[in-house]
Amino acid sequence: MKDLTEDQIERAAKLKGMGTSRKRVEDVRFTQGKGNYVDDIKLDGMLFGDFVRSPYAHARVKSINIEEAMKVPGVVAVLTAKDLEPLSLHWMPTLAGDKQMVLADGKVLFQGQEVAFVVASDRYAAADAVELVEVDYEELPVIVNPFEALKSDVVLREDIKDETSGAHGPRNHHNHIFTWTEGNEAATEQAIDSAEVVAEEMVYYHRTHPCPLETCGTVASMDKVTGKLTVWGTFQAPHVVRTVASLLSGIEEHNIRVISPDIGGGFGNKVGVYPGYICAIVASIVTGKPVKWIEDRMDNLMATAFARDYWMKGRISATKDGKITGLHCHVTADHGAFDACADPTKFPAGFFHICTGSYDIPAAFVKVDGVYTNKAPGGVAYRCSFRVTEAAYFIERMIEVLAIELNMDAAELRRINFIRADQFPYQSALGWEYDSGDYHTAWDKALKAVDYEGLRKEQAQRIEDFKAGKTRKLLGIGLTHFTEIVGAGPVKNCDILGMGMFDSCEIRIHPTGSAIARLGTISQGQAHATTFAQILATETGIPADSITIEEGDTDTAPYGLGTYGSRSTPVAGAATALAGRKIRAKAQMIAAYLLEVHDDDVEWDVDRFSVKGAPERFKTMKEIAYAAYNQAIPGLEPGLEAVSYYDPPNMTYPFGAYICVMEVDVDTGQWDIRQFYALDDCGTRINPMVIDGQVHGGVTEALAIAMGQEIAYDDMGNVKTGTLMDFFLPTAWEVPNYTTDHTVTPSPHHPIGAKGVGESPNVGGVPAFSNAVHDAFRAFGLRQSHMPHDHWRIWKIASDLGLHA
């Protein structure tokens, strides 16, 4: 508000525009129990669907007997692959260019795979019938280890066993999916071979799951009279679902309406298309009645898309004084039974090649091998942007390992290798152009905030006290400085199923001065209705409280690629700002006409246009809106509307400095987070309160992932963590207090300078927690251990190091 008059400051405050901690307008209906979720939808004559799922991870389906199931009162149909095959719907395309069974065709490839779909008059009858479907299985050898899969004679995907290439190039084994590389391998090898110091390590980011509060589900309703198919669902990208549904069903896209109502969390889990969606649509077409499918929690954990499962073999080289010279990474990526990762088409490993992080590394090379195993498919961006969390974890662990190799303080090692502020825009060795950053300022602020020097002194004293038998608790200081890549993305290099990843906004200003804006995104808790209205308030001068934001309905919203990967603000937010500027440009011409001056003789003034040099002569946006509908203005069409489709010129690169201070009991493995400091730089800050909420939620998910959350399998492919009794979700008891902070480095190419923040706390939080555990045991020789760091694993670390009494 610099250089504004008191009157302007007062008017700006009434707008509740960008920079204001406006309360979330969405929360009223949620806190009063008035949300509208998929399972709340009730239609006349609605049927219910449920799946027969495989108890085996790998087995041939010899026969399916549905006779007893069909005898259950209320059962209408039991669909199998044979029923879908005439419609060519027994297999469906994945977002990664692979194909996936809708219902088991010949055999099953993971525990929980969909075998048959029961349709009944109520969900209880459907559940009863599921138990009566008789499936004769012939068990086959199970492979859950990706390294073994690449050596095994067992063919998992028999449908493509003879294909020597896939969607992303050559395949070198029947269980191999792709090899993807980025960077200069020769230069990297030369840098490492000639280096004074080299550190090597295998870094594993375990398989986990987004586990949103609301599981996946859909309601499909085919009106045979109008030929219109309406599909309600837990969709993070409604327009993409509509396009896929049209391609699969043959129904014209304009005759399909996809609606995403309130969604209880997404975190990437609801980007893809699941067999339940297809089966519900088919069942509705066949029966002529609406069909609902809602999965239960076990189904969600076992069968919907997983996250992570990356084995990352790293080598990092440096001079003796700590200047990094090269980075090499070979990833073995476990994709499960089908390659169903939600990544842009050109990037089968997503944006993993952001793995140079915040550091000026002159030579780098990445190689990723995708592998089929007998696990559920997926690879979603669980609160991250296309494998960025894996990349950030990899480089932050490699920095810690290099610090051990150099016997150097890890904070100082980071400092001397940061990309300098004067190097931006920075071209990384792996091809990305970082837009802006000031890493040293953020790092210094973070270290000072936690009294880093004091913490190191306390840690040293704690070690002495431990050795003297005065305490059984060690102190770990988990450091992380991350750079994320979000805002997918430029159509020139980002698409999903051939559709460019632009986004959109349509604004309609009403005669009374209120407005509605429709976007191609869909909120799952990110407060879009609050923050997008704030962008428009600043851009148009209409109070945020007078602006309604509408998303999630393909019949009303302009085409967009949805919400995931922290792309809402960087892409849809930009579209919103630019649409607002189109409104303002027309409003300027209307104001000039009303004030009887030339267009160039009026200037923007918070919520109005005034005559230059005569601010007492003005027209407010409310007056201008009314005039747009009731006066004939020469050269202008009536009304005040605008549409903007935004194709970003580049990604955006938010960054942050996170520090976790953790106490670890060596005898029990229990941990206690004493302090967690999170500094984020997301460029222009639209709503500080919403940002803090995003950080709190993201760091809590990071805590879960790092400290216990895991989808674990035994050797037979059985899911060992398929219920919330075993899958760790933090409660208020485990969650610490967080200290949030920020710096502001706007993106130079974004219309409002915003970079996005929703994914950042998960990206930065996981290595901060993990590094704290490693740091607690560093003085006793620990170099690397695998997440998650649950109590048993921490106890095992202490045992292996001989620290138990």
N, C-alpha and C positions, 0 to 999 in steps of 0.2 A: 504494500500500500504506500510505497515511497512516493513522495512529492504529491500526494493527493490532498485535497482540501478536506476539512471536517465533513462537509456536506457529501463529498464523494465517498469518503470512508463510510459514512452512515448508510448511503445508498448501496454500496458494495456489500456491506454486512447483511442487508436485507435480502440480497440475492442468494446468499449461502453458496457462493460459487467455489472455485478451486482454492484450496488452501484452508478451507473451513472444516472444522470437525463436526460436520452435520450428522445428526443422529440417523441411524439406519431406518429408512421408512418401511423396509420389508418386515421388520421384527414384530410389528403390531399383530399381524395375522398369525405369525408363528407362535408368539407367546400366549396368544388366546386360543390356540388349537384350531385355527381356521385355515391352515394351509390346505392346499388341494393337490394331493399326491396321486400317483397312478392307481394305487390300490383303493383310493377313495372313489374312483369312477365306477358308477353303477348304471348300466343300460338295460332296457327291457329285453328279456329273453337271453341275457348274457350267459355264455358257457364258460367253463374254467378248464385250463389245461395244466397238465403236470407231466413230468418226464420219468420214464424208466431209465435209470442210469446204471452204467456198468460198475460192478464191484471189483473188476479186474483192471489192471493197468495195460495189459496187452493180451488179447485173446481173440480167437476167431469166433464169429457168431454163426453157429451151425444152423440154428432155426429159432424162430420166434412164434410162440403160440399165444394168440390173443383171445381164445374162445371163452375161458373163464372170466377174463376181464370184461368182455362184452356183456356178460350176464349180470353184472352189477347194476342195480337200478340207477338210472340217470346217466349211464355211460352212453355217449352218442357215437364215438369213433375212437379207434386206436390207430394212429398213423405210424408207419415204418418207412424205411428208405425205399422199399418197393412201391409204396403209395406215392412217394414224391418223385420217383425216377421218371415216370411219364411226363411230368411237368418240368423235368431238368432242374429240380430243386432239392435233390438229395445231397448235392454239394453246392457250396457258395464261395464266391471270391473273398479273400481276406484283404485288409487294407495294405498288406505288404506284398501283394501280387501273387500269393500262394492261393490254394483252394483248400477248403475245409469241409468235412462232412457236416451236414445238418443233422442227419440221423445216421447211426452206425451202418456203414455200407460194407458188409463182408467181415469186418473185424473192428475191434475197439483199440484205441491207442493210449488212453489214459483213464485212470480211475475217475468215475463221475461223468464219463462221456455219455451224451444223449443217445439212447438206443430206440426208444419209442415215445410217442406223444399221445397221452390219453386226454380225451375231451369229454367232459361230463357237465351235468346241470349244476353241480356245486363242487367246490374244491375237495370236500370230504369224500364224495363218491369217486372223484378222480384219484385221490390218494389211495383209496381202497383198491381201485382197479390196478393201479401201478404195482401193488404187491402181488397181483394175480397174473400178471403177464409172465409167461414162462419163456426164459431165454436159455438156450443150450450153448454154453461157451466151451471152447477148447483153449485151455491156457497156453500161452506162448512165452518165450523168454522175455524178461523185462530188463530194460536198460534205463537207468536214471542218472548215470554219470556221462556227461558229454564227451569226455576223453575216451571212455570205453566205447561210446557209440561210434566214434570215428575209426575204431579198430575192429569192431564186431562184424561177424558174418550175418548177424540177424538184420533183416531188412524191415524197417519200421513202415516206411511209406511205400507199399507195394504198387500203388497207383502211379508212382513216378520213378520206380527203381531203375528203369533203363534210360531215363533222361539224363543227359550229361551236362545240361545247363538249366538254369532256372531264371526267375525274374531278374536276378542281379548278376548273371554271368555263370561261368563254369562251376560245375559241382565235381569234386574229386573223390567222392565216396557216396554210397547209396543213402547214408544218414547225414550227409553234408548238405547244407542249404546254399551257402554263398561264401565267397571271400571278398572282402571289401577293404581297400587300402586308401590311405591319404598321406601325403607328405613326400619327402625326398629320402628314400631308404638309403641310398649310397652316401649322401652327405651325413645322415644320422649315424650310420655305422662308422664312418670315418671319424666323426666327432667323439664317439664313445671309445673307439679303439685307441685313439691318441690322447685320451683324457688322463689327467693326473689321479682322479678319483672316480670310481664307478660304484654305484649301489644298485643291487638287483633285488627284486622281491615279487612274490605272487600275492596279489591283492584280490580278495574275493568279496564281491558284494552279493550277499545271499538273496535267495528268492523270497519275496514278500508279496503283500497284497494290499490294495487300497482300502478294502473293507469299509465302504461308505455306510453311513447310518441306514440309508434305505437301499435295499438290494435292487437288482435289476428287474424290470418288468415291463409289460406292455398290454394294451387293449387294442385289438384290431376289429374294425367294424366295416364290412363290405355291404354297401347298399346296392342290390342288384337292379333296382329300378333306375337309379341315377348313374350307376356305374362308378360311383365315388367310393374310394377306400379311405377311411379315416383311421389313423394310427396314433394313439397316445402312448408315450413311453418315456423311460428314463434316459433320454438322449442328450448327450453333450453337443451333438452336431446334427440338429433336426434336418437341415436341408440335404446333408450327405446321406442320411438314412432314407430320405425320400427318393433321392437319385438311385441308390442301391435297390430300394424296393421296386422302382420302376424297371430297372434293368433286369431284375430277377423275375418279376411277375408279368412283364409285358404290358402292364397298365400304363397308359399315358401319364406322364409326370404331373400334368395339371389336374388329373383326376385322383391324385393322392394328396391327402392332407396329413401332415405330420405335426403333432402337437407335443411339446414338452411342458408339462405343468410344473408345479414345484418339484424340485429334485433334492432329496436328502443327501447331499454330498455326491461328488463324482470322482475327483482326484485321478482322472484318466480311465477309471474302470468302465465308464459309460460312453466311451467314444466309439468303440467298435460295434459291429452287428453280430448278435448272438443267435444260435439256433432257435431260442424261444421266440424271438421276434418273427422269424420266418414261419415257424410252425403255427403261431397264432394267426398270422395273415392267411396262410393256406387253409387253416381250419375255418376261418370266417368266410372265405370264398366258397369253400365246399358246403358248409352248413347254412350259409346265408344269415348267420347270427353273430353277434359280437362275441369275441373270445378273449378272455383275460389269462395272462400267464404272469405269475409272481414267484420268483425263486425264494427258497428259504436260505437261512444263513449258511448252512453247510454246503448247499449247492453253490452259493456265491464264492465261498472260500475254495472249494474244490475245483470248480469248472469255469468260472469267469476269469477274465484275463489277469495273469500274474504280473509282477514287476521285478526288474533286476535280473538276478541269476547270471552274473558276469564274472568270469575268471580272467583276471587282468595281470599278465606277466609283464613287469616293467623293468626297464633299465634306465638309469639317469646318471649323467656324467657331469663333472664339474672340475674347476681348478681347485687347488688346495685352499685358496681363500674364499671358496664358496660360490664362485660365479658359474651358473649352470651353462653347459655347452651343448647338451643333447638329451633327447628323450625318445625312448623307443617303447612301444606298447603292443603286445599281441594279446588280443581278447579271444577267448573261447566262450561264445554266447549260447547258452542253453535256451532254445526257443520252444521246447516242448514238442507236442505231436504235430503242430501245424505252425507255419510262420505267420502269425497273426498280429505282429507288432504294429502299433499305430504310429508309424514313422512316415515322413515325406518320401515319396516314391524314389527319389534320387539318393536317399540316404538310408540304406538298410540297417545301419547302426545308429540311426538318428543323428544327433549333433554331438556324438561322442568325441569328435575331433576338436572340441573345445577343451580337451584334456591338458593343454598347456597352461590353462588357468590364467592366473593373474601375472604370469611370469614371462619375462623377455627371454625366450628360449630360441636360439638361432636355428637349430636343426631338430626336426621331429618327424617321426613316422609312426603311423598307426595301421595295424592290420587286425581285422575282425573276421573270425570264422563262425558262421551260424550253424547250429547243429540240432538235429531232431533227437528227442528223447521221449520216453513214456511218461510225460508229465503234461499237465494242462497247457494249452497254448496261450499266447498273449504277448507280454512285453510292453505293457502300457507305460506311459509317462506318469507314474505315480507322483503327483504333485511335483513334477519337474518337466522340463521341455526336452522330450525326446533323448533320453539317455544322458542328460547333462548331470544328473545326480551321480551316476556312476563315474562320469569323467571327473567331477569335482572331488569325489572321494578318492579316486585313483591318484590324482596329482597331489592332494594334501597328505595322503599317506606316504607317497614317494618323497615328498619334501621332508617329512619326519624321519624316514629311513636314511635319507642323504645326510640330514643333520647328525644322526648317530654315526654314520661313516666318517664325517668330517670332525666329529666331536665339537660341534658348533651349536650355539643357541638357535633354536628353531625360529624364533621371532626375528633374529638378525639375519638368518639365512633368507627368510622371505623378503625382508626389507631390501637387501642388496640385489635381489633378482626381480623386484617389481618392475612392470612397465612404467616408465616415467610419464608424468602428466604431459610433458612436451612432445611425447612420441605419438599422441593420438591425433588423428585416426591411425590406429596401429594395425599393421598387417601381420597376422600370426603365421608361424611356419606351417600350419596346417590349413591355411586358406581363408580364415575369417578376418574381416575388417572390423575391429572393435571401434565403436563410435566415439566414446569419451570415457574418461576415468581420472580419478585422483587418488590412487591407492595409498600413497605414502601418508597423505593427510588423514585418511580414514584409519590407517593402521596405528599411527601415532596417537590419535584420539582414543582408540580402543585400548591400547596398552596403558595409557595414562589413566583411563577411567577405572580400570581394575587394579591399578597399582601393580603392574607386572613385576617390577623389580622386587617389591615387597613380597609378592607371592613366591617368587623363586627363592628368596631367603627363607621364607616359612617352609617351603618344600624341603630345602636342604636340612633345616633343623628337624623336620618331621622324620627324615630318613635316619638322622643320627639318633633320635629318640626311639625309633623302631629297632634299630640295631642294639640299643641299650635296654630294650625290653620295656620302655615306658609307654608305648602305644602299639596297637595292632592295626591302626589305620594309616594308609598312605594317602598322599595328596597328589592329584593329577591336574595338570593345566592343559586343557585341550585348545589348541590354536587352529584357526582356519581363516584364510582369506580367499574368498571364492569370486569368480567371475562367471556369470551365467549368460546364456544366449537365448533370448526369448523373442516373441513377436513374429512367429512364423505366419506367413512370411512372404517374401517377394515371389511373385508368380514365376519369375525367371528361374528360380531354383527350388521352389517348394510347391508340391501338390500332393493331394491324396486321391488316388484312383483317377488321376488325370485332371482333377479340378483344382485350379490355382487357389492358393490360400490367402486370398484377399478377404476383406470384410466390408460391411456396409452399414449405412444409417439413413433412414428416411424420416424427415421432420415435417410436421404439419402444424402451423401456427393458426389457432382459431381466431375468429373476429374479436373475441373478448380478451385476447392476449395470453390465454393459456396455450399449452402445446402438448403434443404427443410425439414421441420419437420411437421408431421401431428399428430394431437391430437384428443382425444375423447371428448374434451370440445367444447364450442361454446361461443364466446365473445358476450356480449350485451352492450359493452362500457367499459370493464375492461382493455383494451389495451393489450390483449394477444399477438397480433402480435409484439408488442414492447417488452414486458417484457420476454416472453418465449425465444425470440431471444437473450436477454441479458443473460439468464441463460446458453444457449448453447454457447454463445460467451466466457463466463468464463470457461466453462467446456471443450470446444474443441479448443479454440484458433482461431476460425473463426470469423471475425468481424460480429457484429450484423447486420450491413447493408447488409451483404452478405447472410443472412439467411431469408428465407421465411417461415412464419407460416401459415398452412392451417388447417381449422376446418370445421365441419358442414356438411360433405358429407359422408354418410355411405358407399359409393362405394370406397372411397379412405382412409378414416380415420380408424385407428384401433378402436375396440369396447371400448367405454367409457361411463360413466354414466352422463356426461354432466356438466353444469355449474349452480350452485346454492349453497346456504349455505356456501359461501366463501371456496369452496373446490378446486378451480382451482389451486392455488399455492400450498396448502398443499398436494394435491394428484397428479394432472397432472404435476405440477411443479417439484415434486419429480421424477415422471416418466421421465420427460424431462432431469433432471440432471443425472439420472442413465443411460438413453440411451446415453447421451453425454459421460459418463465415459466408456461405452462399446466401443464407437467410439475411445476414447483416448487410451484404452487398446490395440486395434488392431493397432492403429497408432504407438504406442510405438514399437511394434514388427517390423513394416515396417521401422521405423526410424533406429532401431538397425541394420537391414539388410543393409540399404543404407549406414550407417556409418561404417559398418563392425566391429561391436562390439556386445557383448552379450546384451540381453534385459535389464538385470539389470544394465548395464553400461551407460544407458541413463536416463536422468531425465527431468521432465516437466518444462518448462520455459516460462510461460505466453502464447505464441502462437507457441511454437516449442519444439522439444526434442533436448537436447544437451548432449554431452558426459560429464560424470562426471569428473570434474577437468580440462576439456578442453572446456569451453563454446564457444570458437570460432568455434568449430566443431558442427554443428547443421543442422537440417532439419526442415523447417517450415511446418505447417499443409497444406499449399497450395502445397508444394513440395511432401509431403507425400500422399495427395489425388491424385495427378497426377500419382504417382508411383503405387498406388493401382489399377489403371486401365491399366497401360501400361507395367508393369513388372511382370514376373513370380517369385513370392516370395515363396520359399520352405515352405511347411506346412501351407500356407494361401490361402484361396479362394480370387479371385479377388474382387474388389469393396470395398466400405467403407460404410456400412449400419448397423443399429441397431434398435431393437424394445425392448421396456420395458413396462411391465405391472406392475403397482405398487399397492400393497395392503398394506396400512399403518399399522404399528403395534399398533398405537394409534391415537386418535384425536390430534389436536393441540389446544392450549389454549391462544390465544392472550388476552391482557387486556389493560385497559386504565383508565385514570383519567380525567374526564370532569368537567368543572365548568362554569356555566352560571350566569351572573350578569344581572338582569332584573329589570326594573322600571315598576311599574303598577299604572295606574291612577284609583283610586277607584270610581270616578264618571262616567267614561265612559267604564271602563273595558279594555281600550287599554293598550297594553304592548309595551315596547321598549327594545330590547336586547342591552345592553351597551357593553357587552364583552362576548365572548364565547371562552374558552380555551379548546383545545382538545389535550391531550397527549395520544399517542398510542404506545403500544409495540407489534409489530407484528413479533418479531424475526428478522432474517436477512432481511434487506431492499433492495429489488431488484432495485427499481427505486423511489427515494424520491419524484420526481415531480408527478408521477402517484399516489403515496400514498396520497399526499396532495389533489390531485383531487378527489380521492375516499372519503377522509374524508369530503371535502367540499360538495360533492353530498349527502353523507349519512347523514350528520348533517342537511342538508336542508330538506331531507325527514323526519327526526326526528322532525324538527320544524313544518312541516306540520301536522304530526300525533298528536303531543302533543298540538298544538295550534289551531286546527280547523278541521282537516281532519277526516271525519266520513261517514260511510255508515249507515244512520239512516232509521228506519222503523216506520210507524205509526201502530196503533192497528190492522188495516186491512191488514197489510203486504205490504203496498205501500212503495216503495223506495222514500224517501224524498230528497235524495242527488244524483240523477241520472244524473246530468249534471255538467259541470265545472262552471256553475253559482253558484252552491251550494256546490260542492265538492272542498275543499280548496287545491289549488296548489300554493305554494309561488312563487312570482315573485322577480325581483331584488329590488323591493320596500320594501318587507318584510324581505329579507335575510340580516343578519348582516355580518360584517367582522368576519372571524374566525382566531384565532391564533392556529397554529398547532405546536406540539412538539413531542418528542419521547424519549424513552429509548430503549435499545436493549437487549433482553434476548432470545437468540436463543433456538429453540426447540432441545433438545438433540437427538431425534430419527429421525428427518427429515434430508435428505441428505444435504441440504444447510442451515438448521436451520430456515427456513421460517415458519410462522404460518398463514398467511392470514390476510387481513385487510378490505376487501370490505364491510363486514356486520357490522364491529365494530362501526362505527360512528352512525348508526341507533340504535344499541343496547345500546350504552352509551348515545346517544343524547337525546332520549325520556325521561328517568328519570331525566336528567339534567334540561331540560326545565320545566318539571312538578314539580320537587322539587323546582325550583326557584319561581314558582307561590305559592306553599304551604308555602315556607319560607317567602315570602313577608307578609303573613297574620298570620304567626305563633304566633307572639306576641299578636294577638287579639283573639286567641283561636281556629284558624283553625287547624284541625288535618288531615282530609282527604276529598278530593273532587274528582270527577271523570273527567277524560279527555273526550273529548278534551277541552282545556282551551280557548275557543273562547271569544270574547269580552263580549257577553251576560252572559256567565257562570261566568266570573270573576266579572262582575258587580253584579251578583246575590250573589256571595260569600260576597262581600262587603256589600250588602244590608242585607243579613242574619246576618252578624256580627254587624249590626247597625252602619256602618262607613260612610253612606251617610250624607251629610249636611242636 
